[in-house]
C-alpha cells in the first residue's frame, strides 16, 4: 500500500532483513568493544555487560532519531522511520519505540509479526509509539542479503570447521593409541598416580566395559596427616608449575591477559582436603621489569573469602581435587608482562572427617557427626533447608546428588544464624555432609614463574617451593668422614651443636666469637651405628619445609650451612618462622642461624612467641 505522498510502507520481510544487517553490525561493534575491555580487568566485565544491555536501545534509538531517520540496515533497503504524520521522530519517541519492542516480544514475538497484516505495515510497538516505517526506494536487497546472511552464517561455519578439526585430531590420537596397544607399546610415557590407601575397585576381565566411578567415589580418607602432606601428584610436570607441599600450582596461561590472572591448584584426592581447605595468600607479583604489580589494596585480595580455593573432584590426568584462585593486578598493568608470583599456600587439613547422608525421607530428622548436629528441615525442588548445631565451622563440604547419582553443583548458599539453605543445580535425591573432628594448619611458601616446572614426585627438591640456585650460593662444606655412614635417629639422640662447632657465616654477616673448625665430635651411638647411604635430605631447606626435626638436627650435626638461602633469599630459619615451627627455628638458632631476616617475618605475622624466641637469640649478635 502507498501513502498519500506515493511512498510505500516497509513490510515484515524487508524489515526483518534490515534487522539482520543491523544485528551483524551491532554484534561486530560489541566484539570489538569486548576485545578492548579485556584490558580493563573487572571494569571491563562491567563495560561489556552494560553495552550488551543498553547498546541496542542506543543504537536503534539514536540512529532512527537522527537526520538519516534510519539505521544502517534500514537505510540500505531504502527505509526510514517517521511519526504518524511522516515527520522525523524526536529522541524521546524513538527511545520509547525501542522500549515498546519488549511488549511486541512478550506474546511469542507476535507483536513483530503484525507488520505483515496491518494496513500500514505497523508492528505492535509502532502502534504503541504512533510510528510508521516508510520505504522510499527499493534499496540494495542483494547487498543486504549478503551482509545479513553471510554475517551470521560465517561464524557458525567457522565454529563447525574448527570443531570438525578437533574431532579429527581426537580420532587420530585415539587411532594412534589403539595401534600402539596392538603393537604392545604405550602411546605415552606419562607416569600413573597411585593414591596411597585409596580403596581399589574390583577388577573385571580384560576387554570388559568398566564404567568410570563418580568423582565423589574417588575421594578417600588418608587416615593421618603425614599421608596427606607426603602424597605428591604425578602428571602435572610442565612449564608454569611448581609444588607447595602436597599441592601443585599452575599458572593459567590460557587467560594470561588483562588486569588479572588465575592460578590453578591441584591436591591429592583426600577427604581431608575437600571443600575450602586451601587458602592462597599472594605476597608479590613481579613483572618483566622487576616491578611489583600486585594489587594488595584490592578489596577482593584483602577479603579472606576470595583467597580461599573451592576444591572439587577431577580425574585427568589422575584422580585429584582441583580449584582456581584469581589474582588482581594494579590498574594499568597487563598479566602478559607477568614474570613470577610469590606467596604462601595455607592448608587447613581436616582430621578424622566423617560423613552424614540425608534423603527426602529424612526430613525432620537430625544426625550428629563429630559433635556437630545436622537437622534436615525440608527438601523441596532444588532447595534443601538445614539447622546446624555446635561448631558449624567444622563442616568440610556439602554435596548433592541427583536421582541418577550424579553430583550436583551448589548454586547458592544462604544462612541466618544456625539455619542454612542450599540451592543445587537440580533437585537432589540425597545430600552428603563431611564434618571434621578438628583441623591442622600448615603453610608452604612458593614461587611460580612462566618457566618453572614442578619437581617429579619423589625428588628430593620437591618440598621446597623454590629450589636454591647453586651458582649464586657458596658451596656447602664437606661433611666429616663419618657423614656417609650416619643412620637416621630421633631428634632426642642428637645433642645441640656447641658454639665452637658453628659453620662459617654467610658473606656480610658478622657473628660473635672466633670462627672455628666445622668438624665436631659425634656422640658414641652415632659413631658406632651401622652405615647408610647418606642423610635423608640434600639441604636444610627441604627438612624445614617438611617439618622434619630429626632431619634438621641430622644436617646441623653434619655441619650444613644453616644460613644458606634459596633463590628468593629465604633462609631455612625464615621458612621455619613462616611455617610457625618453633622447634626447628630454635634448633637453627642454636646452630648459629642469623635471627635478623626471620625477625622481620615474625613481626609481620604478629607471632608473639616466635618474635620472643628470635629476640632472645638476637642478643648474641653483633648487629645493632
N, C-alpha and C positions, 0 to 999 in steps of 0.2 A: 504494500500500500504506500501511497505517497501523501505527503502533507500538502498544505496549501502552496508552499513555495516550490513544489515539484521535487522535493527531496524524498528519498526513501528512508525506511527505518532499518536499523540493524537487527536482523533476526537471530534466532538461537544459535545456529551452527557457525555463522560468521563471528558472533561474539565469543563462542567457545574457542574458535581458532585464535582469535586475538588474545584470549586468556592464556592459551598455551605459549604464545610468543612472549607475553609479559612474564609468565612464571619462569621461563627459561632465563630471561634477563635478570629477574629478581634473584633467582637461585644462584646465578653466576656472581652477582654482586655480593650475596651473602657468603659464598665460599671464599671470595677474595677478602672480605672483612674478617672471616674466621682465621685465615692464614696470618693476617696482620695482628689479630688479637691474641694469637697463641703466644706472643712475646710479652704479654701483659700479665701473665700468671693468673691469679684469682680474679683480677679485674677483667681479664679477657673473657672468662666464662660469663660474667655478668653482662658484658657488652654484647656477646653473641645471643644470649637469651633475650635481652631487650630488643635487639634488632629483629629476631625471629617473630616476636610478638607485635611490636609496634611498626616494624618495617612495611608490611603490606598496607596498613592503614595510611601511612605517609606516602608510599609510592603511588598507589592508585588515587588517593585523595588529592595530593598536591598536583599531580600531572593533569587530572581532569578539571581542576580549578584554574589551571594556567591558561595562557593565551592560546595554547595549542588545543585546549579542551579535550585532550585525549592522551591516553598512554601511548607508548611506542607501538604496542600491538594494534591498538585501535587505529592509530594514525596510519600504520602500514596498510590497513584494509579500508581506508577512506572513511572512517567513522569519527564522530565526536559526541560528547555528552552535553546535553543542554537542559534547561528547565522546561516547564510545560509550555512556555512561550517561545522556545527556541533560542533563549539567551544564555550567555555564559554563566556557569554556576559560581556562586560565592564559595569561599573556602569552607564556611560552616556547613552549607548544604552538601558539598562534596564529601566532607568527612562523615556527615550524618548518613549519606547514601552508603558509604562503606560499612558503617556500623550496622545498617539495616540488612546487610548481606547475611549477618548471623541469623536473622529472622528467616530469610529465604532458605538457609541451610537446615533449619530445625526439622521441617517435615520431610525428611529423606531427600533433600535438595529439590523438592518440588517447586519451591519458590523461583528457582532459576529456570525450570522447565516452562513456566508460564509464558516466557518470552516467545515460545513457539506458537502460542494460541491466542494471545490478546491482540486487539486491533492495532495498537501502536507498538507492538512487539515489546511491551513492558514486562519486566520481571517483577516479583513481589517487592523487592527493595526499590525499584523505580517508582512503583505506585506509592510506597510509603514516603519517599523523598520528593515526589512530583517531578520526576526527571524522565527524559527520553534519550535514546541513542539513535542519532541520525547517521545515515550513510550517504555521503555526498558524492562518492565516486567508487568505482569497482575496486580500486586499490591494487595491491600486488599479492594476489592469493597464492600463487606458486611459491613466491619467496617466503610467505608466511607459513606455508605447509612445510617447506624445507627447514626453516628455523624451529618451528614448533615441534614437529615430529622428530627430526634428527636431534634436536637439543635434548630430548628425553630418551630416545632410543639408544643414542651413542653411549651414554654412561652405563645403561643396562647391558648393552652388548660387551662393553669393556669388562664389566664385572663377571659376565658369563665366560668370557675368554680367559680371564685370569683364573677363575675357578676351574675351568677345564684343564688349564695347565697344571694347577696344583694337584688335581685328581690324577692326571697322567704321571706327574712326578711321584706321587704316593704309590701308584700302581707299579712304577719302575722300581721303587725301593722295596716294595713287597715281593716283587718278582726276583730281585737280586737276593733277598733274604731266603726265599724258598729255594733258589738254585744253590745258595751256599749250604743250606741244610741238606739238600740232596747230595752234595759233594762231601758232606761230613765236616764242613767248616762253619765257623761262626761269622755272620756278616759284620760283627762289631767286636771290638776288644774292650767294650765298656765293662768295668767291674760291676759285679752284682752286690747289692747290700744285703747282709744277713743281720736282722734285728735281734739282739740278744734277748733271750727268754720269751720271744713272741710265740704264741701258740701256732703250731704248724697245721695247715689244712690237710684233711685226709686225701691221700693220693688216689689217682684214677689211672686206668690203663692207658698206655700210650695211644694217642690219637683221639681219646675221648674228649668231648666238649666240656671243658671245665669253666663254669661261669665265674667271672671276676667277683670277689667279695665286695660288699658295700663298703665305702670308705670308712664308716664308723667301726666296722668289724675289724679293721686293720689296727685299731688302737689297742694297746695292751699296757698293763701296769708294769713298770720296770721293777718295782719291789724295793729299791733302795736308791739313795741319792747318787752313789758312786756310778751306778749303771747309767743313770740319766746324764750325768756330766761327762762320763767317759765314752759314751757312744758317739761315733762320728759317721755322718752320712757320706756315702760314696756316689760318684756320678755327677758332681757339681764342680769339678775342677776345670774351669775355663777362665779366660781373661775377664777381669771385672768382678772377681770373687775373692773372699777371704774368710777365715774362720774366727769365731769369737766363742771359745769354749765349745759346746756341742752344736752351736748354731753356725750355719753357712750364710754369709751375706753376699748379695749380688746387686750390682749397680744395674738398674733397669735402663739399658741403652736404647730400647725401642722408643722411649718418650723422653730422650735427653735433649730437651729444648724448652725455651720459655723461662719463666721465673721460678720454677720449682722442678723437682725430680723425685724419683722414688727409689727406695732400697728394698729389695725382696729379702725375706728371711725364711730360712728352712731349718727345722729342728727335727730330731728323731720322733717317730710316731708313738709317743708315750702319753698315757692319760695325765701324767704329772705335768705335762707341758701344754695341755689343751686349753682352749679359750684365750684369755688375755694374760698369759703368763710371761710374755716378753715385753719389755719396755726398752726403747732405744733413745738414748739421750745424745744429741749431737753437740760436740764442742766447737768444731771449726769445719768450714768448707773452703778449701783453698783453690783458687783458680790458677790458670797457666802463668799469671804474672806474680804469683805469690801472695795475693791479697786474700783476706778472709771475707767471703761474700755471704756468709750465713746470716740470716735474719733472726738473730736470737730474740729480738724485741717483738717479733710477730706474735699475735695473741694465740694462734694455733700452736706455735712452738713452745710457748710458756705454759700451755694447758696440759697437765699430765695425761688427760684423757686421749689427746691426739698423739702423744708419744707412745702409747701402748699399741701393740700389734695384735689383731684378732687372728688367731691361728685356726685354720680349718684343714681337714684331711685332704691329701693329694697322693697321687700314686706314680707320677712319672718324674724322673727315671726310676725311682724307688719309692716305696711307701714312706711318707713323711707328713709333717704338718707345715703349712705354708701361710705366710701373711706378707703384708707390704706396709711400709712406712713412708709417708710423703714428707719431703723436706723443703722448706721455703727459703728463697734467697732474697737478698736485699734488692730493693726496687732498682730497675735498670740493668740488672745482671742477667746473663743467659747461661743456662745449665750446660750448654755446649762447650763453655770455657772451663768446666769443672776439671780439676786435676786430682784432688784427693779429698776424702771425708774422714774426719777423726771424731770418735765418740766412744760411748760405753754401752754395751748390751747388758741389761739387767734381767736376770731370770728369777721368777717367783715360782719355785718348784713346789708343787703340791705334794704333801706327804700322806700316804695311805688313802688315796682317793677311793671313794665308794659311790655306787650309783643307786638311784631310785627311779622306777618307771611308773608312769601314770597313763591310764587309758580313759576312754569316755565313761566306763563303768565305775571309775574310781572317784567320781565327783562327790564331794563331801567327805572324803577320806583324807587322812594325814599319815605321813611316814616320817620317821626320824632317821637321819643319816649323819653320822659323826657329830651328833649334838645339835644339828640344825633341823627344825621342824618344817616340813613341807606339806602344805594342805591344798588340795585342788578344790577350788570353789565351783568352777564351771568351765566347760569346753563347748563353745558354740561357734560353728563355722571355722574361720581362721584364727580366732582368738581363744586363748586359754588364760584363766584368772587363778592366781595362786596367793596364798597367805604364807609368808615366811617368818619363822620364829627362831630366835637365837642369833648367832653371828652369821648374817647373810653374806658377809664378805668372803666366806669360805666356799661359796658356790663357785666351782671352777668353770662349768659350762652348762648350757641348756640347749638341747637339740630336739627337734620334732621330726617325726617320720610319718609318711602317708600310709594309706591302706596297702600300697604296693611295697612298703618297707623302704622306700627311697627317702633319703634325707631331705628335709625342707629348710629353706632359708628363713632366718628370723628377720622379718622386715622392720619390726618396731618393738621396742620395749619401753613400757611406762611404769612408773612406780609412785605410790603415795603411801608413805610410812612403810608398813610391813606388807602392804598389798602390791603385788607385781603382776602386770599383764603382758603376755607375749602374743604378737601377731605374726603368723607364719605365712609363707608364700602360698599355701594351700591348706585345707582342713587337715588337722593332724589326727592320726589314729592312735598314736602314743607319743609321750613326751618323756625324755630321759634327762635327769639331773645328775651331775657329778659333783660331789662335795668332798673337800679335803679336810683331814684331821688338823693339819697345820701347814705352814709354808716355810720354806727355806730360801733365803735370798742369796744370790751370787751375782757378781759383776765381772765382765770381761771387756777390757779396753780393746779397741780395734782401729785400724787404718785401712781404708778401702780406696783403691785407685783404679783407673781405667785398665791398667795392665797387670795388676796383681792377680795371682792365681792361688786359689785355696790349696793348701798342702794336702796330699793324699792321706786318707785315714791310716793311722799307724805311724806317720812320720814324726820324728822327734820334735820338729818345729811347729807342729800343728797347734799346740796350745797357746802359742804367742800370737797376738793379733798382728804384730808387725815384726818379723824376724830381723835380728840385728844385721847390719851390713859389715862384713868382716873388713872391707877395705878402709872403712872410716874409723876402726877401733884398734886399739893397741892389742897385740896378741896376748892371749891368756898365758900365764906362767905354766911351765911344765910341772905336772904333779910329781910328788915324791915317788921313789921306786915302788913303794907298797901300793900305790894307787891302782895298779892294774889288777890287783887281787883282792880288793875290798869287797866284802859281802854287803848285802842290804841289811841294815839293822834299824831298830826302833830309835826314835829321837832320844829317848832317855839314855841309851847306851853311848851316845856321842857327847862328850863333855864340851862345855863352851870353850871357844878358842881363846887362848891367852892373848893379852895385849901385845906381847912380843911377837906373836905369830900373825899380825895383821899384814894383809897384802899391800903391795905398793899402791899409793894413791893415784887417782886419775890426774892428768895434767891440769895444773892450776888449782888443785885442792891442797891446802896446807893443813895437814893433820898434826896433832901434837905428838911429841916424842920422837926419838930416832927411828929411822927405817931399819928394820932388822930382817934377818933371813926369813923366807916364807915357809921353810920346812918346819914341821912340828913333830913332836914325839907322839906316835899313835898309842892309844890305850892297848893294854895287853890283849883284850878279847878280839880287837880288830887285827892286831899284828899276827895273831896265831890262827885266825879264821881261814877257812878254805877259800880259794880264789874264785873269781868270776870275771867275765869279760871286761867290765868297767862300770862306771856309775850309771844310775838309772836315767839321768838327763844329761844332755850335752852342755847346758848352761843353767845358771841360777834363775834366769827369767822363766824358763819352762817350768821349773819346780815351783816357783812362786805363783805363776798363773794357775797351776793345778792345785795349789794349796797343800802341797806335799811337804810337811815339816821334816820328815825323815830325809827326803831328797835334798832339801835346802841345807840341813846340817851336814849331810854327807859331802856336798860340794864345797861347803865352807871348810870342812876338815881337809879337803884336798887342796885348799889354797886358791880356789877360784876367785877372781876379781869381783868383789861384791858391788862395786860401783860401775860395772860395765853397762853402758846404756844401749838401748836399741836404736833403730833408725829415727825415731821420733825424739830421742833424748831422754826417754823414761828409763830410770834405773830400777833394779829389782825392788828396792825399798819403796819407790814411788808407786809401783804397781801393787805392792802389798798393802799400802795405805789406801789405794783406790778400792781394793777388794775388802777392806775392813778386816785385815788379818793381823791381829796384834802379835800372835805367836811368832810368825815368820818375820814380822817387822823387827821385833826385839832381837831375834837371832841375827839378823843382818846388822843391826845397830851394834851388837856386842862384837861382831866381826869387823867393825870399823867403817860401816857404811856412812856416807855423808848425809846428815839429817836435814840440811837446809832445803834442797829441792822438794823433799817429801813433806816438809813442814808447811810449805805454802799450799800444797794439795789438801792436807788435813784441815787447815784453817778454812779453806774454801768449802770443804764438805761439812764444816761445823762439827767435826768429830772430836769431842772434848777429850775422850780417853786417849785417842791416838795423838792428839796435839800434846797432851801432858807427857806421854811416853817420849815423844820426839824432843820436847823441851828439856827433859832430864838428860838426854844424851848430847844435846847441843852444848851443854856446859863444858864438855871435854874438848870442844872445837876451838880453834884459834880465830875463827871468823868473828867479826864484830856483831 
